[in-house]
Amino acid sequence: MTSKKSNNKPLFFFVNKEKEPLFSKKNRALLTDPLDDNNPITVQVLGICSALAITVQLKPAIVMSISVMAVMAASNVIISLLRNLIPNRIRIIVQLVVVASMVILVDQVLRAYAYDVSKELSIFIGLIITNCIVMGRLEAFALGNGVWKSFLDGIGNAAGYGVLLIAVAFFRELLGSGKLFGIQVIPDAFYEMGYVNNGLMLLSPMALITVGIIIWLQRARNRKLIEKN
Amino acid sequence: MSFIRKKLDEIRRPFEKGQKWEKFAPAINAFDTFLFVPNHTTHKGAHVRDAVDLKRTMITVVLALMPALVYGIYNTGYQHFIQLGGVFTFMDAFLHGAMKVVPMIIVSYVVGLSIEFAFAVYRGHEVNEGYLVTGLLIPMIMPVDIPLWMVAISVAFAVLIAKEAFGGTGMNILNPALTARAFAFFAYPTYMSGNKVWVSEATTLDGVSGETILGSLAAGQEVSYTTMDMFQGGIPGSIAETSALWIVVGALMLIATGVASWRIMVGGVIGASIMGFLFNLWGANALMQFDWFNHLVVGGFAFGIVFMATDPVSAAQTEKGKWVYGILVGIFCIMIRVFNPAYPEGVMLAILLMNVFAPTIDHYVVEANINRRKKRWAKAQLKTA
């Protein structure tokens, strides 16, 4: 038995464990978990502030999701690369510097190539730095895991955030102004019959209530998320 | 009686445990207990049972609402015909009002009860009677010309978000009827405020002057009604809120049967009077100069403090807490009226705000009581030592 085991050991002396495939089951879970079971907004309840602020219309919400994804993936990778160099005491400052530079990059790119949207999002792109999800993933994941895993984790969590943002923005724009991507989708005949857009949908409390309804539906479907007390 | 009972038992047989429609038992039980007091005995805890159960309590509130509702229906027609000009009888006005108000009540009950029944069947609990009152209150506090589908959406929102999301009757933080109104108010502002919505079919008339008294005060216009008009209720406003007279009749019914708390009502009147009086002394704008006793009889204050603020679920539970709660509702109501011209009616927001604070008030009342008794106990210890 023992001899057989030693035969199976890798030949190269510097590889001390078997190489994991790029999209192993564990790595795929990093991508898919945040979409449902561990969604940053509905389960961890992080990043609510921006979900309220920029979900009035679909377009800014999508741009915001992509920006957050870029920032999270990049800063997760950088922090993961530096994870053995960063002194523990100043790690928050280092994380902030990294996130801030990524945010500035994204902001500049948006200004250069999508000026209208950039103006619409105004301060909220800059405020990605305060998004709890970004710092949370750096602290909880990137500081303790390898580069590839951190990259997947960043993409996955940003996707979980983005999916929710887009869902909320979809309902808010559809019911609040009868449009999607700024194009009217509710036919004029409806308005002639007396349909009126719901003004409450444009106010931020309704974003909170929409998130609440999504949380309710998700937990009704996915029973293991319900907290026991 | 036993004949009816037998017939009912026959009807509910397929809904018994183990039968084919067991799932829908809550629905049939609701209708059954609506007709007969259920035969349950207490299983645990106190074994004293009052003859009055939740259903009878709720029916008392519905009865107490009737005077205000009937007057509201008449007033709807009255406001329409005086704007139209010409001669009309009491019956004309009443029938016109009934044509407007009854469909709203039907929509409110159908939408609300279908959601309640669906949740009862889904969650396997009994249907609660709370909606009998809520469903009647919602149309009573809406402007008469609001489209029926808006009533339906507001009702659905209130029952789903204000009630079922928190666990159904008895668990809600906010008063569901007021939540429905607040939803409609912010979602469809053009249908919920302004000078056209309070008179039925105002869009077909020209030169309507159907502004509510508070609305015209906020807009800086003259008010031509006397205090007596305001008290009797021949003024524009939401369907059943205008007549302080008939609301007081309802309030007396509630107080006499012990269903609603007189402490909240009296506290509210005291709070609003004091605040109104203080603003009279200040007198910086038309709403501040509006006499404090007039503040009590116009707008939704009387209706709100009698039927909404006293909701036993969302109000404060302790006796002292009820005083604090009532007085604060009164104070905030007048403050919102006076300081915020965008919301000439303050009672809705005042009650919703205090609903949120009611548990906090109760907490401090209970804490104060514990501390008082602790001190007394410490004193007694000192004496014996």
Contacts between the chains, C-beta under 8 A, distances in Angstrom:
chain1	res1	chain2	res2	distance
A	194	B	147	5.6
A	194	B	149	7.6
A	196	B	150	7.5
A	196	B	188	5.7
A	196	B	190	7.7
A	196	B	191	7.3
A	198	B	153	7.9
A	198	B	187	4.5
A	198	B	188	7.3
A	199	B	186	6.2
A	199	B	187	5.2
A	199	B	188	6.5
A	199	B	189	5.9
A	200	B	183	6.4
A	200	B	186	4.4
A	200	B	187	3.9
A	201	B	187	7.4
A	203	B	186	6.4
A	209	B	161	6.2
A	212	B	161	7.7
A	212	B	165	7.2
A	213	B	161	7.6
A	216	B	165	6.2
